[in-house]
Structures are given as C-alpha cells and as structure tokens.
Amino acid sequence: MTDEAWFYRDGDGRLRHPRQNGVNISFEHAAEMGWIPERRAAKHRYLLILAPPPGTRTNKRKWKAQTRSLFTPECERLIEHTYPKHARTML
C-alpha cells in the first residue's frame, strides 16, 4: 500500500500533482494560483503471479526460482496486506 499524499485542485476542478514541470509547488504558490490542497488516500498495489508456462520440467524449475526471488525479506511487507473487500465490484 502506498502512503497518503497531498495534491491540489485547480479552479476547473482538475486534480494536480504537487510537482509541475520539474518544480515543486508549495502551499503558498498553490494558493496564489487558486489551487486548493487535497489529501488523497493511499492506493493498494498488487502483484499477480501467473502459473508457469507449459512445457518441460526445466521451465517449471526456472519459474519457481524466479518467483521465489520475488519474496525476499525486503519484500515481506508486500505479502502482509489482504485484498480489499470492495475490489470485487471493480472487476
């Protein structure tokens, strides 16, 4: 899951990123342009691992080695999160 983030709403109601044309937009500069700060909720990010390709045992061994390397201790936090209940309605 990503962290919460600040964005801005411009005068036309469009959502704007706090970095425009390689320049960070401060709260003061956004206020001068008439943009309203808006806190956005975190996003869920998922990794879907598909089954190994059909074929020889060598293909299966390679697939197992590749997928095993995805779940290193540094990536452990990715496994902790459960899929949100409302996500089924988005399919």
C-alpha positions in Angstrom: 0.0 0.0 0.0 1.3 3.4 -0.8 1.3 6.4 1.6 -1.2 9.2 1.7 -0.2 12.1 -0.4 -1.0 15.8 -1.0 -2.4 17.0 -4.3 -4.1 20.2 -5.4 -7.5 21.0 -7.1 -7.3 23.8 -9.6 -10.0 26.3 -10.5 -11.5 23.9 -13.0 -11.7 21.0 -10.5 -8.9 19.0 -12.0 -6.5 17.2 -9.7 -2.9 18.5 -9.9 0.3 16.9 -8.8 2.5 18.9 -6.4 5.3 18.8 -8.9 4.7 20.6 -12.2 7.3 20.9 -15.0 10.1 19.7 -12.7 9.3 22.3 -10.0 7.8 21.5 -6.6 4.6 23.6 -5.9 4.5 25.0 -2.4 1.2 25.5 -0.5 1.8 29.3 -0.8 2.3 29.2 -4.6 -0.7 26.9 -5.0 -2.8 29.4 -3.0 -1.6 32.2 -5.3 -2.8 30.2 -8.3 -6.2 29.4 -6.6 -5.4 25.8 -6.1 -6.9 24.0 -3.1 -4.8 21.4 -1.2 -6.3 18.0 -1.0 -5.1 14.9 0.9 -5.6 11.7 -1.1 -5.9 8.2 0.5 -3.3 5.5 0.0 -3.5 3.2 -3.0 -3.5 -0.6 -2.9 -0.8 -2.2 -5.2 -0.9 -5.9 -6.1 1.4 -8.3 -7.9 -0.4 -11.2 -9.7 1.8 -14.2 -10.3 0.6 -16.4 -13.1 1.2 -20.2 -13.3 4.3 -21.5 -15.0 4.3 -21.8 -18.8 3.5 -25.3 -20.0 6.4 -27.4 -21.2 9.4 -29.2 -19.7 10.5 -29.6 -16.1 13.3 -27.1 -16.8 10.7 -24.4 -17.5 9.0 -25.2 -14.2 12.3 -25.0 -12.3 13.1 -21.7 -13.8 9.7 -20.3 -13.0 10.0 -21.5 -9.3 13.4 -19.9 -9.0 12.1 -16.6 -10.5 9.0 -16.4 -8.3 11.0 -17.4 -5.1 13.3 -14.5 -5.7 10.3 -12.1 -5.6 9.6 -12.9 -2.0 12.9 -11.8 -0.3 12.8 -10.5 3.3 12.8 -6.9 1.9 9.5 -7.7 0.0 7.9 -9.3 3.0 5.7 -6.2 3.7 4.1 -6.7 0.3 2.6 -10.0 1.4 1.0 -8.6 4.6 -1.9 -6.8 3.0 -5.1 -8.5 2.3 -7.1 -7.7 -0.8 -9.8 -5.1 -0.1 -13.4 -6.4 0.0 -14.7 -3.7 -2.3 -12.3 -4.7 -5.1 -14.5 -7.4 -6.4 -17.0 -4.8 -7.6 -14.3 -3.2 -9.6 -13.6 -6.2 -11.8 
